Amino acid sequence: MALEGMDLEAVQPVIAQLGNAVSELQTLMSSTNSAYSTIESSWAGNDANQFHSQWPSFVQALTQAHSDLTQLHTHLQTNFSAQQTASNQY
């Protein structure tokens, strides 16, 4: 008979890793914005203009990655909790 469900002991550290990754990405976003402020005030010319014009797409990509990773983490936590509840009923 095959078992169905989640190996809670195996998945719990993954949830912690994803949570850490979400936090690290948030920190990266903050430090990147700070770095951009320095670059913006310290670089002029055609190359700088091109870089500055591309910056919003970089920010959008980081923001989307953070959002997607947060959703993945939340989804896994929700399923983990549901599996814990189901397992405790037996």
Secondary structure, DSSP 8 states (H G I E B T S, - for coil): ----S--HHHHHHHHHHHHHHHHHHHHHHHHHHHHHHHHHHH--SHHHHHHHHHHHHHHHHHHHHHHHHHHHHHHHHHHHHHHHHHHHT-
